[in-house]
């Protein structure tokens, strides 16, 4: 009993006793860590919508009584379950690089909650043991003050578990959230609905545990595996959105290990539809937010952590289970959907609206008599090759209306027989597949381009000319499907088409192996071309190659780096060590900035809001600071600049070979598409002049490439008409 009383007394005074100078540990409260001087708050308010990130970070973190890098000791109660933490990407064993835990200072029991919440971010949780903490545990924590971008946080060094809050006589209210409204957290700035942190309350509420009651859902985004939703307490004058730190509120973490509370992949989180009235509780974080057509400079967001943290009080009709044919033909198309009103209301009307690529006018189809909650519609026949966009609107007896997300299908009289049928978007620009969320049957014949058994990444391509829209990734093979090898020719029999982070992939794929062979070669492109999102979208799932590139940043974080063809960061692209096989041989210190690499090649993909390249094997990265062209030049090969250049009719290219041998000279457009082969065979030693005629080509930039034993010299030429 004496030990318990001592611990209680220790907590009651907030750990404010002093260590020896040699320990270099400061005993503080979380409120002291969060403190910001009044002049800084005034400066944040005055900056308004013009506030810059660097200024905000300086004002938030460099104007208090505790400085970044200080080692502190606090007493705190755990408020969130560490096993729900889902912000970090996992490794091959399903273990994330760090976990996030929200805590509250124990002095809040007497001094109040304001300013007494903070976040622990632990990159060494397997050593420190923080993963074993539970809500209600009280700890003595030694940590480093380590703000990250807009977020105040602590990096733990060690902790002592003192017991539960009940063991230490703390009141139940120590675990309660503070009830707030949206204007407590954010304010309106600018003239276009922009929102910003309510700086007057930032000390009280950053990293705090809060609850918003009877707030209205203004909008939601369910287009990816990271759903977002927007809430308001005051009819939209101020808004709050979610931040999906928790595994329970994101649908892209099924690769976490069983030590974590991963959401079942068959039970995706779907936010309530607009018009719903909800209660939500969670933890506040500041984030540079842009979504729902609101460019918002630094917004206070709420991160619910437990399933019960989001509760629908009243909602408009819920539209679900939309079903359509997987391969629509030129006949009328039957659509069904379930529509359920809130228990306090009834469904008044349900309509399907649609338009086609052949006709932009929106047409309406009213439902027939429902069978229970199931409503049926029929969209009239469309022509072969037409895209049909449709959605469903349901209104209840109180006038609240739900609108489903747009669904698109492509009318194909002869079925899905090319990867381009799945990949090509309606606009030809950045966007989802016309068969998103559809279980499809196909007759696609393709080549296996990457060995998923070794790398963890499968991809297929079905076009020897390496045309756009002809590659695709496979996320999973069905259990009944044979495992193909690299270079195998396969027929895709069936698959589920999904969008993951904006990347079109095939899940649950069933293939038939038709034969063995070799993969198609990598397509030669330059990084500047891929700055166009439409071009990048068209090359998803394809093997690309970049020659003589410059490393612009050797450490973008999370195993990523960036490089460009012209040495500029403006034209740089990301590369990622996502392949298991590549990561085993790649070290983050392989490159230094401004290295020139003879080539980098891999699979063109998309994750976390960026297109990027996935090298698959170690040989996908060439020599550093020894270009391919240098090796050929050293052997006596040369590729002269064409003349005249620019040219309008024909142009001459001079090739020098030091010995008899097999060479190829070919022309490509800026997208890497093959235009013409000028030489392909044995060429004697000496200087050779090769003529190239434009032959009806469009004006623009072209590349010509001399290849010898898999090594290349590349130059560009300009055609002007």
TAKATA-V218233 format. One record per backbone hydrogen bond with DSSP energy under -1.0 kcal/mol. NH is the residue of the N-H (numbers start at 0). CO is the residue of the C=O. E is the energy in kcal/mol with one decimal. If there is no record, write none. Layout:
NH/CO/E  NH/CO/E
//
This chain:
4/0/-2.2  5/1/-2.0  6/2/-2.0  7/3/-2.3  8/4/-2.4  9/5/-2.2  10/6/-2.0  11/7/-2.5  12/8/-1.4  13/10/-2.2  14/9/-1.5  22/19/-1.3  25/70/-2.5  27/72/-2.0  32/28/-1.4  33/29/-2.3  36/62/-1.1  40/36/-1.6  41/37/-2.3  42/38/-2.1  43/39/-2.3  44/40/-2.3  45/41/-2.4  46/42/-1.8  47/43/-1.1  49/46/-1.7  50/47/-1.7  55/51/-2.5  56/52/-2.6  57/53/-2.1  58/54/-2.5  59/55/-2.6  60/56/-2.3  61/57/-1.8  68/144/-3.5  69/66/-1.9  71/142/-3.0  72/25/-2.4  73/140/-2.2  75/138/-2.4  76/103/-2.9  77/136/-2.8  78/101/-2.8  79/101/-1.1  83/80/-2.1  84/81/-1.5  85/244/-3.0  90/94/-2.2  93/90/-2.2  96/88/-1.2  98/121/-1.6  100/119/-2.5  102/117/-2.6  103/76/-2.1  104/115/-2.5  105/74/-2.1  107/104/-1.8  108/105/-1.6  109/106/-1.6  110/106/-3.3  111/107/-1.5  114/203/-2.0  115/112/-2.7  117/102/-2.0  119/100/-3.9  120/153/-2.8  121/98/-2.5  126/123/-1.9  127/123/-2.7  128/124/-2.0  131/128/-1.6  132/129/-1.8  135/77/-2.7  136/133/-2.3  137/162/-3.4  138/75/-2.9  139/159/-2.6  140/73/-2.6  141/157/-2.8  142/71/-2.4  143/154/-2.8  144/69/-2.6  145/152/-2.3  147/150/-2.9  150/147/-2.8  153/118/-2.4  154/143/-2.8  156/141/-3.3  157/141/-1.8  159/139/-2.3  161/137/-2.6  164/135/-2.0  167/163/-1.6  168/165/-1.5  169/164/-2.7  173/170/-1.8  174/171/-2.0  175/172/-1.6  177/208/-2.5  179/210/-2.8  183/180/-1.5  185/181/-2.5  186/195/-3.4  188/193/-2.2  195/186/-2.4  196/297/-1.9  197/184/-2.5  198/196/-1.5  200/197/-2.1  201/198/-1.1  204/200/-2.2  205/201/-2.2  207/204/-1.8  209/281/-2.8  210/177/-2.7  211/279/-3.2  214/277/-2.5  215/231/-2.6  216/275/-2.8  217/229/-3.0  220/227/-3.1  227/220/-2.1  229/218/-2.8  230/239/-3.3  231/215/-1.7  236/233/-1.5  239/230/-2.3  241/228/-1.1  242/301/-1.6  244/242/-2.1  246/83/-3.4  248/245/-1.4  250/224/-3.0  255/252/-1.7  256/93/-2.6  259/256/-1.6  260/82/-2.8  261/259/-1.8  266/263/-2.4  274/216/-2.9  275/272/-1.9  276/313/-4.8  277/214/-3.1  278/310/-2.9  279/211/-2.6  280/308/-2.1  281/209/-2.2  282/302/-1.8  283/207/-2.3  284/300/-2.0  286/298/-2.2  288/286/-1.1  290/293/-1.3  293/290/-1.9  295/288/-1.6  295/293/-1.3  297/295/-1.4  298/286/-2.9  300/284/-3.4  301/240/-2.4  302/282/-2.3  308/305/-2.1  309/306/-1.1  310/278/-2.9  312/276/-3.0  313/276/-1.7  317/339/-3.2  319/337/-2.6  322/335/-2.7  332/378/-2.7  334/376/-2.3  335/322/-1.8  336/374/-2.0  337/319/-2.9  338/372/-2.7  339/317/-2.0  344/341/-2.8  347/394/-3.2  348/394/-1.8  350/392/-2.7  351/364/-2.8  352/390/-2.9  353/362/-2.2  354/388/-2.1  355/358/-2.0  356/386/-2.2  362/353/-3.0  364/351/-3.5  366/349/-1.5  367/375/-1.4  370/373/-2.4  373/370/-2.0  374/336/-3.3  376/334/-2.7  378/332/-3.1  384/410/-3.1  385/382/-2.3  387/408/-2.9  388/354/-2.8  389/406/-2.9  390/352/-2.2  392/350/-3.0  393/401/-2.2  394/348/-2.5  395/399/-2.4  396/345/-2.1  398/395/-2.0  401/393/-2.9  403/391/-2.6  406/389/-3.0  408/387/-2.2  410/385/-2.8  411/327/-2.3  414/411/-1.2  420/417/-1.0  421/418/-1.1  422/418/-2.5  423/419/-2.3  435/432/-1.5  436/496/-2.5  437/434/-2.1  439/494/-3.1  441/492/-1.9  442/415/-2.0  445/489/-2.7  446/460/-3.3  447/487/-2.3  448/458/-2.4  451/449/-1.2  454/450/-2.7  455/451/-1.8  457/473/-1.0  459/471/-2.8  460/446/-1.7  461/469/-1.6  465/462/-1.5  468/537/-4.2  471/459/-2.1  473/457/-2.1  474/505/-3.1  477/508/-2.9  480/477/-1.8  486/447/-2.3  487/484/-2.2  488/514/-2.6  489/445/-3.1  490/511/-2.5  491/443/-2.7  492/509/-2.8  493/509/-1.3  494/439/-2.0  495/506/-2.8  496/437/-2.4  497/504/-2.5  499/502/-2.8  502/499/-1.9  504/497/-2.5  505/472/-2.0  506/495/-3.1  508/475/-2.2  509/493/-2.4  511/490/-2.2  513/488/-3.0  514/488/-1.3  522/542/-2.7  524/544/-2.4  530/527/-1.4  531/528/-1.3  535/531/-2.3  536/532/-2.8  537/533/-1.7  538/535/-1.1  539/536/-1.3  540/603/-2.7  541/538/-1.8  543/601/-2.7  544/522/-2.8  545/599/-2.3  547/597/-2.6  548/596/-2.0  549/563/-3.0  550/594/-2.8  551/561/-1.5  552/561/-1.5  555/559/-2.7  559/556/-1.3  560/574/-2.0  561/552/-2.5  562/572/-2.0  563/549/-2.1  571/568/-1.4  572/562/-2.5  574/560/-3.0  575/612/-2.4  576/558/-1.2  579/454/-3.0  582/578/-2.7  583/579/-1.3  584/581/-1.4  585/581/-1.4  589/586/-1.9  593/550/-3.2  594/591/-1.9  596/548/-3.0  597/622/-3.2  599/545/-2.3  600/619/-2.6  601/543/-2.2  602/613/-2.6  603/541/-2.8  604/611/-3.3  606/609/-2.2  609/606/-1.6  611/604/-2.3  612/573/-2.5  613/602/-3.1  619/616/-2.1  620/617/-1.5  621/598/-3.2  624/595/-5.4  630/626/-1.5  631/627/-1.8  632/628/-2.8  633/629/-2.4  635/632/-1.6  636/631/-2.2  637/655/-1.8  639/653/-3.0  642/651/-2.1  646/717/-2.2  650/691/-2.3  651/642/-2.7  652/689/-2.7  654/687/-3.0  655/637/-2.2  656/685/-2.5  660/682/-2.0  662/680/-2.4  663/706/-1.7  664/678/-2.5  665/704/-2.0  666/675/-3.3  667/702/-3.1  668/672/-2.0  671/668/-2.2  674/666/-3.2  675/666/-1.5  677/664/-2.7  678/664/-1.8  680/662/-2.2  682/660/-3.2  685/656/-3.1  687/654/-3.2  689/652/-3.3  691/650/-2.8  693/648/-2.2  696/693/-1.4  699/718/-2.0  701/716/-2.8  702/667/-2.9  703/714/-2.7  704/665/-2.9  705/712/-2.8  706/663/-2.8  707/710/-2.9  710/707/-2.2  712/705/-2.2  714/703/-2.2  716/701/-2.7  718/699/-2.8  719/646/-2.9
//
